[in-house]
């Protein structure tokens, strides 16, 4: 079912080059029509077509090479037809680089009262209240019109905890829906459609799902159904088992992950791409990430603190003369600038983390880098 691009390699929507491995950690390069992404990569999330409290220029200045937008929310407002009429997501968002859109499945399945059948997910439109169906075909139609470089299959995201029967049903439905997504995909030469491995915490289900998806020859693969409440240890177990089931010559994307310690572990298992709302969501509640762990700037101990958020950081917030005391004041005064400065710092922190990991992989030193990073981050002696 995959498009035949062998006769015309330039027709491919995505190319992946694996540059080096260090143990299982991978450094690579993803090339799209709108630019390249060096991996490991962290994708900041712009749910409605914008990162909260950040301009596109500020996002780019953090080192981000690709951003994520949400199919479900953009279909509700302003609607994919308007985005398409205005030239697609890239000019609409004023983001010239690569964009990934998720399928909308996770958001739909999180809605109260959603009814999931083999045909579709049926739910109430949270804007108008009308009954709606989201099918694999409709999800792909929306994403084709939005025009992102990487689009995601419509899958069933199994909640945690799940019985084996429930997880097995999710795998069966995910694979059926993937076949429908492939048939519906009308822009395979411009948009890379990734398949998603489901199976909850059951290794044999992950194996079966991955094997079937690999046979479909997708341009890239994601591991879904993690970071849904299972905790760090189970997340790591699932990822460590699932990552080597995927082809070495295709990008591997771990969806919705996560905290710095999650990224460090899962890069070590061979994951190339990550996304999460944590950097900007935490920033809006005054929680910032530093090389010595995370801190909350609304704490009274920062009221007179003359240091930057992180003295080792070279982001605009930390090099621009903004003190912890000033940002503490901004939150107390309910100033929007508080979220802006903390978002810039947090997104930059994540970009620096994956860039440092990449350098370590290229040097063949990831096994040394990972525990050293975690020891600093946890503010404890290295082993």
Residue frames relative to the residue before (quaternion, step in Angstrom):
aa qw qx qy qz dx dy dz
X 1.0000 0.0000 0.0000 0.0000 0.00 0.00 0.00
X 0.5524 0.6075 -0.4023 0.4049 3.57 1.19 -0.31
X 0.5377 -0.6293 0.4408 0.3471 3.60 -1.04 0.72
X 0.4229 -0.6950 0.5227 0.2549 3.55 -1.10 0.76
X 0.0301 0.8222 -0.5648 0.0646 3.57 -0.30 1.26
X 0.3971 0.7458 -0.4706 0.2543 3.61 1.24 0.02
X 0.6663 0.5070 -0.3087 0.4514 3.56 1.03 -0.79
X 0.7837 0.1450 -0.0704 0.5999 3.58 1.18 -0.55
X 0.2045 -0.8298 0.5064 0.1143 3.61 0.22 1.25
X 0.6109 0.5727 -0.3538 0.4166 3.60 1.11 -0.60
X 0.5951 0.5823 -0.3621 0.4191 3.59 1.25 -0.34
X 0.5095 0.6562 -0.4293 0.3542 3.59 1.20 -0.24
X 0.4356 -0.6992 0.5046 0.2585 3.56 -1.00 0.83
X 0.8075 0.1054 -0.0108 0.5803 3.58 1.16 -0.58
X 0.0729 -0.7539 0.6502 0.0596 3.54 -1.14 0.73
X 0.1200 -0.7834 0.6065 0.0635 3.56 -1.06 0.77
X 0.0800 -0.7750 0.6261 0.0308 3.53 -0.95 0.95
X 0.2441 -0.7432 0.6056 0.1457 3.58 -0.78 1.02
X 0.2391 -0.8295 0.4956 0.0954 3.55 -0.39 1.28
X 0.7845 -0.1716 0.1358 0.5802 3.59 0.94 -0.81
X 0.1942 -0.7356 0.6289 0.1601 3.53 -1.27 0.44
X 0.1110 -0.7424 0.6556 0.0820 3.53 -1.27 0.54
X 0.7268 -0.1227 -0.0168 0.6756 3.53 0.04 1.39
X 0.7858 -0.2578 0.1836 0.5313 3.62 -0.59 -1.04
X 0.5209 0.6468 -0.4131 0.3737 3.61 1.21 -0.34
X 0.1991 -0.8101 0.5495 0.0456 3.57 -1.01 0.91
X 0.1146 -0.7314 0.6660 0.0919 3.54 -1.18 0.73
X 0.1050 0.8161 -0.5566 0.1147 3.56 -0.76 1.03
X 0.3333 -0.7108 0.5816 0.2130 3.50 -1.35 -0.19
X 0.1464 -0.7650 0.6246 0.0566 3.55 -0.84 1.09
X 0.1087 -0.8002 0.5882 0.0430 3.57 -0.72 1.06
X 0.0457 -0.7877 0.6140 -0.0222 3.54 -0.89 1.07
X 0.7004 -0.4518 0.3387 0.4366 3.56 -1.30 0.09
X 0.7509 0.3697 -0.2023 0.5085 3.61 1.14 -0.55
X 0.7905 -0.2936 0.1448 0.5177 3.57 1.14 0.49
X 0.5427 -0.6350 0.4661 0.2916 3.51 -1.37 0.17
X 0.2036 -0.7399 0.6310 0.1138 3.52 -1.31 0.53
X 0.2439 -0.7531 0.5942 0.1425 3.56 -0.75 1.04
X 0.1764 -0.8075 0.5586 0.0688 3.55 -0.83 1.00
X 0.4329 -0.1145 -0.8941 -0.0101 1.51 -2.29 1.08
X 0.1380 -0.7957 0.5885 0.0380 3.56 -1.08 0.81
X 0.1866 -0.7434 0.6288 0.1307 3.52 -1.17 0.70
X 0.2228 -0.7938 0.5594 0.0850 3.56 -0.78 1.10
X 0.3103 -0.7355 0.5669 0.2034 3.63 -0.54 1.07
X 0.3867 -0.7504 0.5031 0.1850 3.57 -1.08 0.78
X 0.0477 -0.7651 0.6421 0.0004 3.54 -0.86 1.10
X 0.2702 -0.8363 0.4498 0.1591 3.55 0.40 1.28
X 0.7978 0.2658 -0.1228 0.5271 3.59 0.74 -1.05
X 0.6824 -0.4633 0.2868 0.4873 3.57 1.19 0.39
X 0.7437 0.2568 -0.1972 0.5849 3.57 1.24 0.42
X 0.4039 -0.6520 0.5719 0.2908 3.55 -1.11 0.65
X 0.4920 -0.6778 0.4546 0.3031 3.56 -0.79 1.00
X 0.8680 0.0943 -0.1167 0.4734 3.53 -1.03 1.02
X 0.6989 0.4053 -0.2844 0.5162 3.61 1.19 0.42
X 0.3676 -0.6860 0.5772 0.2473 3.56 -1.11 0.72
X 0.6493 -0.5038 0.3754 0.4286 3.62 -1.18 0.34
X 0.6368 0.5286 -0.3367 0.4491 3.60 1.00 -0.76
X 0.6502 0.5037 -0.3167 0.4725 3.58 1.00 -0.76
X 0.6196 0.5280 -0.3408 0.4703 3.59 1.05 -0.73
X 0.6665 0.4995 -0.3031 0.4629 3.58 0.88 -0.93
X 0.6493 0.5384 -0.3196 0.4318 3.60 0.99 -0.79
X 0.6029 0.5532 -0.3653 0.4439 3.60 1.19 -0.38
X 0.5701 -0.5816 0.3890 0.4306 3.58 1.24 -0.38
X 0.4341 0.6999 -0.4667 0.3223 3.60 1.26 -0.01
X 0.2247 -0.7985 0.5503 0.0958 3.58 -0.92 0.94
X 0.7763 0.1293 -0.0547 0.6145 3.58 1.25 -0.43
X 0.1328 -0.7752 0.6120 0.0825 3.57 -1.11 0.69
X 0.3616 -0.7200 0.5591 0.1957 3.54 -1.31 0.43
X 0.0716 -0.7700 0.6322 0.0469 3.56 -1.13 0.74
X 0.4574 -0.7332 0.4586 0.2071 3.55 -1.19 0.60
X 0.4545 -0.7247 0.4618 0.2347 3.55 -0.64 1.19
X 0.6698 0.5213 -0.3044 0.4324 3.57 0.81 -1.02
X 0.7236 0.4462 -0.2649 0.4552 3.59 0.70 -1.06
X 0.6700 0.4856 -0.3161 0.4641 3.60 0.95 -0.74
X 0.6084 0.5354 -0.3576 0.4639 3.60 1.13 -0.53
X 0.6482 0.5004 -0.3162 0.4790 3.58 1.10 -0.68
X 0.7837 -0.0604 0.1020 0.6098 3.55 0.94 -1.01
X 0.5767 -0.2602 -0.7672 0.1054 1.68 -1.45 2.06
X 0.6153 -0.5077 0.3481 0.4924 3.58 1.31 -0.08
X 0.5257 -0.6789 0.4183 0.2963 3.55 -0.90 0.96
X 0.5869 0.5851 -0.3814 0.4096 3.60 1.11 -0.56
X 0.6624 0.4914 -0.3114 0.4720 3.59 0.96 -0.81
X 0.6302 0.5260 -0.3373 0.4610 3.58 0.97 -0.84
X 0.6558 0.5042 -0.3108 0.4681 3.58 0.94 -0.88
X 0.6489 0.5300 -0.3173 0.4443 3.60 0.94 -0.89
X 0.7262 0.4200 -0.2293 0.4936 3.57 1.10 -0.75
X 0.7202 -0.4967 0.2284 0.4271 3.55 1.22 0.49
X 0.6143 -0.5462 0.3541 0.4461 3.60 1.27 -0.01
X 0.7467 -0.4505 0.2663 0.4104 3.53 -1.31 0.24
X 0.6251 0.5799 -0.3648 0.3740 3.60 0.90 -0.79
X 0.7329 0.3532 -0.2579 0.5212 3.65 0.73 -0.84
X 0.5934 0.5827 -0.3694 0.4146 3.58 1.08 -0.66
X 0.7458 0.3754 -0.1947 0.5147 3.57 0.99 -0.91
X 0.3070 -0.7431 0.5104 0.3050 3.55 1.27 -0.46
X 0.4747 0.5999 -0.4743 0.4357 3.53 0.97 1.01
X 0.2450 -0.8301 0.4830 0.1329 3.62 -0.27 1.21
X 0.6455 0.5556 -0.3158 0.4181 3.60 1.18 -0.45
X 0.7596 -0.3687 0.2679 0.4640 3.58 -1.30 -0.14
X 0.1152 -0.7587 0.6393 0.0491 3.53 -1.23 0.69
X 0.1492 -0.7432 0.6442 0.1021 3.55 -1.19 0.70
X 0.1215 -0.7596 0.6307 0.1022 3.57 -1.04 0.75
X 0.3565 -0.6917 0.5762 0.2497 3.55 -1.02 0.77
X 0.6474 -0.5884 0.3447 0.3403 3.56 -1.25 0.34
X 0.5101 -0.6229 0.4332 0.4051 3.57 1.21 -0.47
X 0.4811 0.7107 -0.4181 0.2977 3.57 1.25 -0.30
X 0.6637 0.5148 -0.3230 0.4362 3.59 0.82 -0.95
X 0.6703 0.4965 -0.3054 0.4593 3.59 0.94 -0.88
X 0.6563 0.5136 -0.3112 0.4568 3.58 0.94 -0.89
X 0.7002 0.4718 -0.2847 0.4539 3.58 0.85 -0.94
X 0.6295 0.5284 -0.3320 0.4629 3.58 1.25 -0.32
X 0.5467 0.6367 -0.3977 0.3709 3.60 1.24 -0.28
X 0.5089 -0.6305 0.4765 0.3414 3.60 -1.08 0.61
X 0.8396 0.2332 -0.1651 0.4619 3.54 -1.07 0.79
X 0.3769 0.7269 -0.5031 0.2763 3.61 1.17 0.26
X 0.2009 -0.7644 0.6045 0.0994 3.57 -1.06 0.86
X 0.1082 -0.8166 0.5667 0.0161 3.56 -0.52 1.22
X 0.0260 0.7676 -0.6387 0.0469 3.55 -0.87 1.03
X 0.6901 -0.4444 0.3407 0.4586 3.58 -1.25 0.05
X 0.6422 0.5400 -0.3224 0.4382 3.58 1.12 -0.60
X 0.8114 -0.1500 0.1999 0.5284 3.59 0.74 -1.04
X 0.3935 -0.6073 0.5991 0.3425 3.48 -1.44 -0.23
X 0.1372 -0.8000 0.5827 0.0402 3.57 -0.68 1.13
X 0.1127 0.7981 -0.5712 0.1552 3.56 -0.78 1.05
X 0.5126 -0.6106 0.4967 0.3430 3.54 -1.35 0.11
X 0.4802 -0.6439 0.5228 0.2853 3.54 -0.96 0.94
X 0.3659 -0.7751 0.4706 0.2096 3.58 -0.54 1.15
X 0.6283 0.5092 -0.3411 0.4791 3.60 1.27 -0.16
X 0.8158 0.2552 -0.1092 0.5074 3.59 0.78 -1.07
X 0.4396 -0.7068 0.4500 0.3236 3.59 1.19 -0.48
X 0.5279 0.6426 -0.4160 0.3678 3.61 1.23 -0.10
X 0.5494 -0.5963 0.4759 0.3408 3.54 -1.26 0.53
X 0.0237 -0.8060 0.5908 -0.0259 3.57 -0.92 0.95
X 0.2415 -0.7235 0.6248 0.1672 3.53 -1.31 0.49
X 0.0826 -0.7493 0.6528 0.0745 3.55 -1.03 0.83
X 0.0842 -0.7955 0.6000 -0.0099 3.53 -0.57 1.22
X 0.6612 -0.4622 0.3773 0.4548 3.60 -1.22 0.14
X 0.6538 0.5213 -0.3154 0.4487 3.57 0.96 -0.86
X 0.6713 0.4906 -0.2976 0.4691 3.58 0.95 -0.86
X 0.6260 0.5337 -0.3409 0.4550 3.61 0.98 -0.76
X 0.6806 0.4705 -0.2892 0.4815 3.59 0.93 -0.88
X 0.6094 0.5482 -0.3523 0.4516 3.60 1.02 -0.73
X 0.6530 0.5045 -0.3100 0.4722 3.59 0.92 -0.90
X 0.6980 0.4763 -0.2795 0.4559 3.58 0.84 -0.99
X 0.5978 0.5448 -0.3625 0.4631 3.61 1.08 -0.64
X 0.6921 0.4675 -0.2788 0.4740 3.59 0.98 -0.81
X 0.6283 0.5279 -0.3441 0.4562 3.61 1.05 -0.64
X 0.3268 -0.8259 0.4172 0.1926 3.56 1.17 -0.60
X 0.2992 0.7595 -0.5270 0.2364 3.62 1.09 0.54
X 0.5883 -0.5953 0.4239 0.3462 3.57 -1.25 0.46
X 0.7667 0.1541 -0.0783 0.6182 3.57 1.10 -0.79
X 0.0528 -0.7906 0.6101 0.0070 3.55 -0.86 0.99
X 0.3705 -0.7576 0.5090 0.1725 3.55 -1.16 0.65
X 0.5324 -0.6118 0.4879 0.3229 3.53 -1.14 0.69
X 0.4511 -0.6389 0.5481 0.2964 3.54 -1.24 0.57
X 0.0302 0.8188 -0.5663 0.0891 3.55 -0.44 1.26
X 0.4464 -0.6360 0.5337 0.3338 3.56 -1.29 0.06
X 0.2307 -0.7832 0.5680 0.1036 3.54 -0.52 1.23
X 0.2819 -0.7888 0.5278 0.1408 3.57 -0.35 1.29
X 0.4057 -0.7157 0.5046 0.2618 3.61 -0.82 0.91
X 0.3058 -0.7115 0.5899 0.2287 3.54 -1.33 0.18
X 0.5408 -0.2603 -0.7971 0.0662 1.54 -1.78 1.79
X 0.1637 -0.7735 0.6059 0.0884 3.54 -1.26 0.49
X 0.4661 -0.6295 0.5350 0.3167 3.55 -1.18 0.58
X 0.6364 -0.5201 0.3884 0.4167 3.55 -1.23 0.32
X 0.6284 0.5392 -0.3434 0.4432 3.60 1.01 -0.74
X 0.6650 0.4945 -0.3063 0.4684 3.57 0.93 -0.88
X 0.6646 0.4934 -0.3047 0.4712 3.58 0.95 -0.86
X 0.6413 0.5259 -0.3203 0.4578 3.58 1.03 -0.77
X 0.6263 0.5205 -0.3289 0.4782 3.57 1.05 -0.74
X 0.6376 0.5335 -0.3179 0.4557 3.56 1.06 -0.78
X 0.6433 0.5059 -0.3175 0.4789 3.58 1.02 -0.78
X 0.6461 0.5223 -0.3233 0.4530 3.59 0.88 -0.92
X 0.6943 0.4701 -0.2760 0.4699 3.56 0.87 -0.99
X 0.6209 0.5509 -0.3371 0.4442 3.60 1.00 -0.82
X 0.6855 0.4751 -0.2879 0.4706 3.60 0.92 -0.87
X 0.6300 0.5131 -0.3364 0.4761 3.60 1.00 -0.75
X 0.6816 0.4886 -0.2861 0.4636 3.56 0.92 -0.92
X 0.5985 0.5561 -0.3674 0.4445 3.60 1.07 -0.64
X 0.6388 0.5156 -0.3307 0.4655 3.60 0.95 -0.79
X 0.6587 0.4946 -0.3056 0.4775 3.57 1.02 -0.77
X 0.6134 0.5425 -0.3418 0.4611 3.59 1.07 -0.73
X 0.6553 0.5191 -0.3119 0.4515 3.59 0.93 -0.89
X 0.6639 0.4948 -0.3055 0.4702 3.59 0.98 -0.83
X 0.7066 0.4771 -0.2611 0.4528 3.59 1.04 -0.78
X 0.5643 0.6439 -0.3770 0.3534 3.58 1.19 -0.56
X 0.1414 -0.8458 0.5138 0.0269 3.57 -0.39 1.27
X 0.7495 0.3562 -0.2012 0.5204 3.62 1.22 -0.14
X 0.1050 0.8521 -0.5057 0.0841 3.57 0.98 0.89
X 0.6480 0.5181 -0.3298 0.4504 3.59 1.15 -0.47
X 0.7381 0.3814 -0.2096 0.5156 3.59 1.29 -0.29
X 0.7860 0.2319 -0.0978 0.5646 3.58 1.12 -0.66
X 0.3025 -0.7574 0.5565 0.1588 3.56 -0.80 1.06
X 0.2091 -0.7893 0.5704 0.0887 3.57 -0.68 1.13
X 0.1940 -0.7958 0.5686 0.0756 3.57 -0.58 1.21
X 0.3417 -0.6983 0.5897 0.2186 3.54 -1.14 0.72
X 0.2883 -0.7706 0.5529 0.1317 3.57 -1.19 0.58
X 0.3048 -0.7546 0.5611 0.1514 3.55 -0.77 1.11
X 0.0539 -0.7788 0.6249 0.0006 3.55 -0.77 1.12
X 0.2887 0.7673 -0.5427 0.1825 3.59 -1.27 -0.02
X 0.3951 -0.7435 0.4601 0.2817 3.57 1.33 0.18
X 0.7629 -0.3531 0.2653 0.4721 3.61 -0.93 -0.86
X 0.5183 0.6452 -0.4059 0.3876 3.59 1.25 0.34
X 0.4009 -0.7634 0.4466 0.2386 3.62 -0.28 1.22
X 0.6796 0.5019 -0.3163 0.4315 3.60 0.86 -0.89
X 0.6328 0.5122 -0.3348 0.4745 3.60 1.13 -0.59
X 0.6158 0.5221 -0.3446 0.4790 3.59 1.03 -0.74
X 0.6532 0.5217 -0.3182 0.4470 3.58 0.92 -0.87
X 0.6754 0.4929 -0.2989 0.4600 3.58 0.88 -0.95
X 0.6579 0.5092 -0.3097 0.4604 3.57 0.94 -0.88
X 0.6673 0.5024 -0.3044 0.4579 3.59 0.87 -0.93
X 0.6525 0.5248 -0.3268 0.4382 3.60 0.88 -0.89
X 0.6732 0.4899 -0.3008 0.4651 3.59 0.92 -0.85
X 0.6650 0.4979 -0.3077 0.4639 3.59 0.96 -0.80
X 0.6336 0.5299 -0.3336 0.4543 3.58 0.98 -0.84
X 0.6295 0.5378 -0.3300 0.4534 3.59 1.06 -0.71
X 0.6402 0.5175 -0.3194 0.4694 3.60 1.22 -0.43
X 0.3330 -0.7976 0.4575 0.2090 3.58 1.33 -0.05
X 0.0996 0.8050 -0.5695 0.1331 3.56 0.65 1.15
X 0.5459 -0.6170 0.4432 0.3534 3.63 -1.15 0.42
X 0.7856 -0.0268 0.0009 0.6181 3.58 1.29 -0.24
X 0.2525 -0.7800 0.5622 0.1083 3.54 -1.26 0.43
X 0.1863 -0.7677 0.6044 0.1028 3.53 -1.16 0.71
X 0.2873 -0.6826 0.6361 0.2166 3.51 -1.33 0.43
X 0.0765 -0.8186 0.5691 -0.0062 3.55 -0.56 1.20
X 0.7192 0.4701 -0.3119 0.4056 3.53 -1.33 -0.02
X 0.5762 0.5029 -0.4192 0.4893 3.56 1.15 0.64
X 0.7524 0.3299 -0.2849 0.4938 3.55 -1.29 0.25
X 0.5059 0.6223 -0.4320 0.4125 3.56 1.05 0.84
X 0.7766 -0.3430 0.1619 0.5030 3.56 1.15 0.64
X 0.5206 0.6787 -0.4011 0.3280 3.60 1.25 -0.01
X 0.4960 -0.6729 0.4277 0.3439 3.61 1.19 -0.26
X 0.7018 -0.5143 0.3116 0.3820 3.53 -1.29 0.50
X 0.6836 0.5097 -0.3157 0.4163 3.62 0.78 -0.94
X 0.6895 0.4554 -0.2888 0.4835 3.60 0.88 -0.89
X 0.5845 0.5642 -0.3671 0.4531 3.58 1.06 -0.71
X 0.6777 0.4926 -0.2850 0.4657 3.55 0.92 -0.95
X 0.6414 0.5307 -0.3298 0.4451 3.58 0.94 -0.83
X 0.6708 0.4961 -0.2965 0.4647 3.57 0.89 -0.97
X 0.6915 0.4879 -0.2855 0.4498 3.58 0.86 -0.97
X 0.6442 0.5241 -0.3247 0.4527 3.57 0.94 -0.86
X 0.6813 0.4718 -0.2906 0.4784 3.59 1.03 -0.74
X 0.7377 0.4617 -0.2493 0.4249 3.59 0.88 -0.94
X 0.6013 0.6149 -0.3775 0.3432 3.62 0.93 -0.81
X 0.7289 0.4252 -0.2869 0.4534 3.68 0.73 -0.86
X 0.5310 0.6109 -0.4177 0.4127 3.60 1.25 -0.02
X 0.6685 0.5076 -0.2733 0.4699 3.56 1.30 -0.40
X 0.6227 -0.5822 0.3595 0.3795 3.62 -1.06 0.67
X 0.5222 -0.6474 0.4635 0.3055 3.55 -1.06 0.75
X 0.7358 0.4436 -0.2300 0.4571 3.58 1.07 -0.71
X 0.6470 0.4449 -0.3309 0.5233 3.60 1.22 0.46
X 0.5352 -0.6261 0.4442 0.3526 3.62 -1.06 0.61
X 0.2342 -0.7586 0.5999 0.0991 3.53 -1.16 0.81
X 0.1055 -0.8202 0.5616 -0.0271 3.55 -0.64 1.21
X 0.1689 -0.7697 0.6104 0.0795 3.58 -0.79 1.07
X 0.2949 -0.8290 0.4561 0.1333 3.55 -0.30 1.29
X 0.8678 0.1744 -0.1277 0.4475 3.54 -1.06 0.88
X 0.5941 0.5546 -0.3528 0.4637 3.61 1.23 0.32
X 0.8448 -0.4124 -0.0351 -0.3393 1.64 -1.61 1.91
X 0.7841 -0.2318 0.2435 0.5217 3.54 -0.92 -0.99
X 0.6730 -0.5074 0.3263 0.4281 3.64 -1.11 0.46
X 0.6650 0.5005 -0.3201 0.4526 3.59 0.92 -0.81
X 0.5970 0.5472 -0.3537 0.4679 3.61 1.19 -0.55
X 0.6640 0.5073 -0.3039 0.4576 3.57 0.91 -0.93
X 0.6506 0.5248 -0.3222 0.4445 3.57 0.88 -0.93
X 0.6741 0.4866 -0.2985 0.4687 3.59 0.91 -0.90
X 0.7568 0.4338 -0.2335 0.4295 3.56 0.74 -1.05
X 0.5245 0.5554 -0.4185 0.4912 3.60 1.20 -0.29
X 0.6569 0.5281 -0.2959 0.4496 3.55 1.03 -0.82
X 0.6711 0.4665 -0.2973 0.4937 3.59 1.22 -0.38
X 0.6431 -0.5629 0.3193 0.4095 3.60 1.25 0.00
X 0.4257 0.6861 -0.4801 0.3429 3.59 1.17 0.52
X 0.3128 -0.7827 0.5207 0.1360 3.56 -1.02 0.90
X 0.8220 0.1622 -0.0273 0.5452 3.60 0.97 -0.84
X 0.0610 -0.7861 0.6150 -0.0089 3.53 -1.09 0.85
X 0.0060 0.7597 -0.6464 -0.0708 3.54 -1.32 0.30
X 0.1486 0.7764 -0.6075 0.0781 3.56 -1.19 0.48
X 0.4524 -0.6727 0.5157 0.2772 3.58 -1.20 0.56
X 0.4185 0.7612 -0.4401 0.2275 3.60 1.25 -0.28
X 0.6643 0.5211 -0.3634 0.3939 3.69 0.66 -0.86
X 0.7492 0.3772 -0.2288 0.4941 3.60 0.81 -0.92
X 0.6225 0.5329 -0.3572 0.4482 3.61 1.02 -0.65
X 0.6646 0.4828 -0.3043 0.4823 3.58 0.92 -0.87
X 0.6168 0.5693 -0.3487 0.4169 3.58 1.01 -0.81
X 0.6796 0.5057 -0.3006 0.4381 3.59 0.94 -0.83
X 0.7088 0.3702 -0.2612 0.5406 3.59 1.26 -0.25
X 0.6133 -0.6262 0.3038 0.3733 3.58 1.26 0.65
X 0.5201 0.6110 -0.4371 0.4065 3.61 1.21 0.31
X 0.0248 -0.8084 0.5869 -0.0376 3.56 -0.69 1.13
X 0.4012 -0.7055 0.5415 0.2192 3.54 -1.19 0.70
X 0.0315 -0.7838 0.6202 0.0034 3.55 -0.99 0.87
X 0.6733 -0.4904 0.3594 0.4207 3.54 -1.28 0.22
X 0.7183 0.3851 -0.2382 0.5282 3.59 1.27 -0.29
X 0.7375 -0.3686 0.2164 0.5229 3.55 1.16 0.53
X 0.5702 -0.6098 0.4173 0.3591 3.57 -1.24 0.01
X 0.1421 -0.7734 0.6156 0.0525 3.53 -1.21 0.71
X 0.3065 -0.7297 0.5768 0.2024 3.56 -1.26 0.40
X 0.3478 -0.8145 0.4349 0.1627 3.52 -0.36 1.31
X 0.5691 0.5657 -0.4026 0.4405 3.60 1.22 -0.02
X 0.4512 0.6746 -0.4564 0.3647 3.59 1.27 -0.07
X 0.5718 -0.6423 0.3938 0.3248 3.58 -0.93 0.90
X 0.6069 0.5896 -0.3673 0.3862 3.59 1.07 -0.58
X 0.6720 0.4809 -0.3027 0.4749 3.60 1.25 -0.26
X 0.4053 0.7583 -0.4484 0.2442 3.60 1.28 -0.07
X 0.7897 0.2221 -0.1218 0.5588 3.61 1.08 -0.66
X 0.3912 0.7516 -0.4530 0.2772 3.60 1.28 0.30
X 0.2400 -0.8179 0.5135 0.0984 3.58 -0.53 1.20
X 0.5325 0.6309 -0.4125 0.3851 3.61 1.23 0.06
X 0.5412 -0.5683 0.4835 0.3876 3.60 -1.23 0.31
X 0.7185 -0.4074 0.3096 0.4710 3.56 -1.27 0.15
X 0.7786 -0.0788 0.0942 0.6153 3.59 0.90 -0.98
X 0.3826 -0.7642 0.4739 0.2124 3.58 -0.42 1.21
X 0.6783 0.4853 -0.2973 0.4647 3.61 1.16 -0.44
X 0.5977 0.5928 -0.3427 0.4171 3.60 1.31 -0.10
X 0.2515 -0.7853 0.5503 0.1312 3.58 -1.04 0.79
X 0.3507 0.7345 -0.5113 0.2760 3.61 1.11 0.55
X 0.7060 -0.4555 0.3322 0.4287 3.59 -1.30 0.26
X 0.6544 0.5259 -0.3233 0.4366 3.59 0.90 -0.86
X 0.7475 0.4250 -0.2254 0.4580 3.57 0.84 -0.98
X 0.7320 0.3867 -0.2452 0.5045 3.61 1.10 -0.50
X 0.6197 0.6025 -0.3261 0.3829 3.58 1.24 -0.21
X 0.6134 -0.5873 0.3425 0.4019 3.58 1.26 0.17
X 0.4921 0.6552 -0.4379 0.3699 3.60 1.27 0.12
X 0.2438 -0.7982 0.5389 0.1138 3.58 -0.64 1.10
X 0.6375 -0.4945 0.4172 0.4184 3.52 -1.30 0.26
X 0.6183 0.5473 -0.3397 0.4503 3.59 1.05 -0.74
X 0.6591 0.5077 -0.3129 0.4582 3.59 0.95 -0.85
X 0.6793 0.4733 -0.3000 0.4738 3.58 0.89 -0.90
X 0.5723 0.5597 -0.3665 0.4742 3.60 1.11 -0.66
X 0.6625 0.5030 -0.2975 0.4686 3.59 0.92 -0.93
X 0.6455 0.5347 -0.3298 0.4344 3.61 0.93 -0.86
X 0.6551 0.4894 -0.3163 0.4809 3.59 0.98 -0.79
X 0.6437 0.5208 -0.3247 0.4572 3.60 0.97 -0.82
X 0.7233 0.4177 -0.2312 0.4989 3.57 1.08 -0.76
X 0.4007 -0.7437 0.4447 0.2977 3.60 1.34 0.05
X 0.3000 0.7583 -0.5117 0.2706 3.55 0.99 0.90
X 0.5395 -0.6449 0.4420 0.3125 3.58 -0.95 0.93
X 0.5805 0.6124 -0.3725 0.3862 3.59 1.08 -0.69
X 0.5477 0.6122 -0.4026 0.4040 3.61 1.12 -0.51
X 0.6977 0.4518 -0.2689 0.4866 3.59 0.88 -0.95
X 0.6142 0.5543 -0.3505 0.4389 3.59 1.03 -0.73
X 0.7101 0.4658 -0.2731 0.4520 3.58 0.73 -1.06
X 0.6864 0.4707 -0.2959 0.4688 3.59 0.94 -0.82
X 0.6247 0.5292 -0.3430 0.4605 3.61 1.05 -0.66
X 0.6247 0.5276 -0.3373 0.4665 3.57 0.96 -0.85
X 0.6810 0.4893 -0.3004 0.4545 3.57 0.85 -0.94
X 0.7001 0.4867 -0.2975 0.4295 3.61 0.75 -0.98
X 0.6571 0.4885 -0.3259 0.4726 3.59 0.92 -0.83
X 0.6329 0.5187 -0.3268 0.4729 3.59 1.03 -0.77
X 0.6103 0.5557 -0.3498 0.4430 3.61 1.00 -0.80
X 0.6809 0.4799 -0.2896 0.4714 3.59 0.91 -0.91
X 0.6490 0.5053 -0.3289 0.4640 3.58 0.99 -0.76
X 0.6486 0.5000 -0.3223 0.4749 3.59 1.00 -0.75
X 0.6051 0.5611 -0.3569 0.4377 3.60 1.04 -0.74
X 0.7255 0.4179 -0.2705 0.4753 3.61 0.74 -0.99
X 0.6159 0.5336 -0.3577 0.4561 3.62 1.09 -0.59
X 0.6453 0.5016 -0.3149 0.4826 3.59 1.01 -0.78
X 0.6308 0.5208 -0.3284 0.4722 3.58 1.02 -0.79
X 0.6388 0.5289 -0.3254 0.4542 3.59 0.97 -0.84
X 0.6533 0.5096 -0.3193 0.4600 3.58 0.90 -0.90
X 0.6505 0.5154 -0.3166 0.4593 3.58 0.99 -0.82
X 0.6415 0.5140 -0.3259 0.4671 3.59 1.00 -0.79
X 0.6731 0.5010 -0.3006 0.4534 3.58 0.87 -0.94
X 0.6837 0.4490 -0.2770 0.5042 3.57 1.19 -0.58
X 0.4771 -0.6844 0.4255 0.3506 3.60 1.28 -0.15
X 0.5914 0.6218 -0.3225 0.3996 3.57 1.29 0.34
X 0.3004 0.7949 -0.5035 0.1562 3.63 1.14 0.30
X 0.6139 0.5656 -0.3527 0.4229 3.62 1.02 -0.70
X 0.6779 0.4390 -0.2834 0.5171 3.59 1.17 -0.51
X 0.6392 0.5605 -0.3254 0.4141 3.57 1.00 -0.85
X 0.6762 0.5475 -0.3151 0.3792 3.59 0.76 -1.06
X 0.7192 0.4117 -0.2902 0.4786 3.68 0.69 -0.88
X 0.6138 0.5394 -0.3583 0.4517 3.60 1.08 -0.61
X 0.6334 0.5173 -0.3317 0.4703 3.60 0.98 -0.80
X 0.6937 0.4841 -0.2851 0.4507 3.57 0.82 -1.01
X 0.6247 0.5346 -0.3481 0.4503 3.60 1.00 -0.72
X 0.6554 0.4843 -0.3081 0.4909 3.60 0.97 -0.81
X 0.6759 0.5202 -0.2937 0.4316 3.54 0.86 -1.02
X 0.7245 0.3978 -0.2265 0.5153 3.56 1.06 -0.78
X 0.3732 -0.7612 0.4510 0.2792 3.53 1.41 0.00
X 0.5227 0.6016 -0.4216 0.4327 3.54 0.90 1.03
X 0.6155 -0.5518 0.3869 0.4086 3.64 -1.12 0.41
X 0.5047 -0.6331 0.4905 0.3225 3.57 -1.08 0.72
X 0.5389 -0.6364 0.4446 0.3269 3.58 -1.08 0.71
